[in-house]
């Protein structure tokens, strides 16, 4: 029961969050990760290192010293993967850049996670988390307003985490490609670019006249205060609303029109009336009672918990979303568990983080001896000219909404032929469809009919991967669960994506993005002492899609080596736990003092947004930078001020010059600074963003021009591609049916017997 990455050696030079987290994701899947730190220890001394550096071996090297630099080169010579997240040029100056190493180590997969890309004009800017968030419109006021007001800071390190996740995906894909043709490559996933994976449909614009903007309207999908003063998140999107209303004792609302979406959309006053009635209703029971009652009726509801509560919750523990390790510095530490699950090669957390330099002797002895060479099968004729990591891989994507389809879209970006199977009874959300179904072909099948199943099973005969995001047990009831598919296609890689995972007391509960944010502490932190609040982006949906793709890539790597498929899964709750990893820690003496609420604009005087004379910018700096900052016009004397006094002094000084003046001066002085972008339209229209394919404006069949985000990872040899624009629903049915010699079924399917 080895991990999919058993036998893979990783040299992890990463610091702060992105690099160490990428190394953790690889270590959890069996890789031998050797963590290289400076002799003084990690650049950021944080308790979260207990999670990010778990399962790794430790060696301390001073890369500015000739002897240690030579040792680093020896380590790299033994490696399959190298991880670094320095600013562009740093590794090159040390002689450890991708170009230099590629010449002597052609099989190396080199993963670079800089803040801004080497060809980004901001490449030299110190990319502190808040600086990248400001550049990526993370701190906008809300989903629809374009008013540039006080930024809404989130303490969750989305840029670093998204870069780490997408970096792990790209690394697994590069290893798949290397398994096929023996060659490594260079991967670059800048933190700024990675944020477009989280922006998602919020960056989408339909340019035809009259197209609706996403996120508008009144809905019962919101937070409600309960009898005990706590809040729940209630969601109406899974088709069990009749049962929920009846269980709550308000079945009469059905006749009054609460389920008539068209009527409510046309009559906002009526919608507001139902919201008011619902507020009164939720005040009649406690939050825990509502969560249980609605869940028992098959609906979606979660208590808006604190992260500390989630760390001890029965489902978090029962599903291993949270695990406990004996850390050498902190003692027993509860922390996020493994986020990409594989049944055949489950991986394992090899142990807690090591003490600094604890493994020097063993590591140096290991790299002094030649490693056994893993036999690589000779490439086929097609693989000698491999164009993409998943060239020739066929995927059946049965997913709805965002998380599952993002997995399928990611596989398509890496070259898979993805066939999107839509249900006839639930047409996709147009905005979501245009975002997550690009690069795929589309057919509509009713899998509850013999006609739809016949086509499905014929497609399975040529498939390598099936991805579905039904609630646990639904696929089995349809007859298309993993064991049923494996019986016909033993080598299949079958991915399941849901809210709470495949094990634990909540495993069969339904849910969406909002539910995962509520259950795990995200909403409570962002809302602070008032009403819980959703993060500005669907971070769990998209993150789970990427982690599902990571699990699939690992399973395909294992299948390439062994011929065996397996069942893999990812879940919104796993992702939400990982995204909060700096705070998702439990140990004796822990202090929960991270920034929270809608009034905070950063995490301290040197990492926060400030208002200049014409707008807001974000400052990222260290205490050691203060002497340099004090030499700037208008900041004289700030090096002698500390704490709140420093914050007040900077607020007063920054107010007298423009954003452009301050950001230019601060960056020149060695700090990080960036204007706070107020909305995603501005982000998506940025010329550099457009030129680099992070914003794509293309014509779509029948609806004209549409702008969407593009993929962030850059792979030097098997590049990702966005694929064609999302096709019309069912638009590729004839082509797909012809390939399986069933084109004669199209008329019957079109009449609604198996599709529409």
C-alpha positions, 0 to 999 in steps of 0.5 A: 500500500505504497504512495504513488510517489514512492521512489521519487526524491524531492529537494525542497528549497521552499520558504514561507508557505507556497514551497513548503506546502507543495513539498508537503503535498508531495511528501504525503503521497510517498515522496522522499522530500529533503527540506533544505533550510538556512542554518538559522532555520526557516525564513518564517518561524511559524507554528504552521511549519509543523504541518508544512514540513511534516514527513520531510528530512531536514538538512541546513545549508548556507547556499552562500558558502562554497562547501554547502553550495556544492552539497546542494548540487549533489543533493539536486543531482540525486533528485527527481524534483526540485522546489523553490519559491524565491524571486526570479533570478535568485537561484540563477545567481547561485548557479542552481537555476533551471537552465543550468541544471537542465543541461546536466540533469535532463530528467529533473522536474524543476518547480518554481513558485515565485510571487510574480513571473520572471517576465512580469514587470513586477518580478522584482517586487517582494511578493508578500501574501497581501501584496499579491492579494492586492494585485489580484483583486482579492480584497474587493468590497463584494462580488458585484460592486466596483466601488473602491472603498476600504479593502476587505482583507482575508487572512487566508493565504490564498495566493500561496496555497493556490500556487502550492496546489497547482504546483503539485498538480503540474509536478504530478503531470510532469512526472506522468510525462517523464514516465512516458518519455524519460524527460523532465521539464521546468514548471513555473507557477507564480503566486499572482498567476495562480490566483486566477484559479481562485478568481474563476467565474468572477472574472467571466464577462459575457459581452452580449447586450443584456447578459446578467452579471454573476451573483445578483438577486435575493436568495434564501441561500444565506446565513441565518441567526439562530435561537442560541445566537449562533449562525448557520449557512443554509443552501437551497441548491440540491433539490430537497427543498420541499422535504426541508420546508415540510420538516421545518413545519412551513410546508405552506410556503410551497404554495405561497411561491417560495420555490418559484424561482422565476416568480421571485426573480420577477418580484424582489419584494416577495423574495424579501418577504420570504427572507424575513420570514425565514429569519424569524423561523431560524430564531426558533431553534438552535444552530445545531438543531437546524443543522441536524434537522435540515441535514436529516431531510436531505438539505444543506445546512452547516453551523458557522463554526470557528476553526478551533471547533472544526479541529475537534469536530467528529467529522473532521477527525473521523474523515482524517480532515484533521490529524494529530502528530507529535511535533518536536517543538510544540508537542501534539499538534492537530493539523490538516490531513491528507487532501488528495485521497487514493485507495490503491496508493494511499500514501501516509504522513511519514512523521512530524517535521524534523528538527533543523539539520537532524538528517544531515548525515543520513541525507549526505550518505544517501546522495553519495551512493548511486540511487537505483534506477527505476526502469522506464519503459521505452516510449511509444511512437506517439510518446516520442513527440509527446505534446502534452502530459495527458495526450491520449487519455480519455476522461468522462466528466459527469460533474455539475456546478464547479468543483468536479467540472474544474477537475475535468477542465484541469485534465483537459488543460493537460491534454486529456480528451474530456467528454462532459456528460450533462444531465437533461433534467438539470441544465448547467448554470450558464456562467459556470458552464462557460468557465469550467467546461472549456476544453471539453466536448459535450453530450447530454445523457439521461443516466437513469434510462436504458438508452443513456446507460447504453451510451455511457457504458460504450464510452467507458470501454475507451475511457481512462478516467471517470470523474463524478461529484454525486453525494456518496451512494448516488452513483452506486444507485445509478449503477455507475459507482466505482466497483460497477465501473471497475467490473467492466474496466478494471484499469479505470481511474475513478474520481469522486468529489463531494463536500465531506469526503467518502468517510466520516459521519457527514460523508453522505451529507450534501453541500456546496462551497458555502457549506464547506466555508461555514463548517470549517471556520472560514465564514466565522473568521471573515465575518468576525463578531458579526454575521459570518461572511463568504470569502470573495471567491469560490476557493473551496470549489476550485481548490478541490477541483485542482486537488481532484486533478492531482489525485487523478494524475498520481493515479495515472502515474501509478497506472503507467507503472503497474497497469492498475487503476484505483478510486481517488477522491477529494472534498471541499472540507479537506480543501477548506482545512488546507486553505486555513493551514496557518490557523488550522492548528491545535496544540497546548498553549495555542493563541488564536489571534489571527486577523478577523472581521470586516474592519481589518486591513492586514495582519500588522503595521508592515503587512496591511493596506494603507490609504494614500491620497487617491486610493489604497495600496498594500504594504509588505515589509519586515522590521529590518526594512524600516531603516531603508523606508525611513530614508524615503521622503515623508517617512523620516523617523518611522524606524524609531516607532513600533506597534500601534504607534507605527501603524498610526504614523504610517497611516498619517504619512501615506495619506499625503501622496498618491498610490503610484508615488508610494508604491514606486518608492517603497518597491525601490526601497526594497519593500513590497507594495501594490495598488489594491485593485477594486474589481475583477474587471480591471484585473481581467483587462490588464494588458499583461494579464491578457498577453499571458493568457490569464484572461481570454476573450473568445467567441462562443457558439451562439452567444458571441464574445466571452471573457474567462480566466486562463490556466496559470501553470507554465510547463516548458515541454508539455504546456497547458492549453485552455482548449476551445471555448465551452461548447453548447450543451449537447453540441458534440453529441453526433461526433462522440456517438460516431466515435463509438459507432452509435450515431444511429441513437442520436434521434432517440436520444434527442427525443428525450429518451436518453438525453435532450 
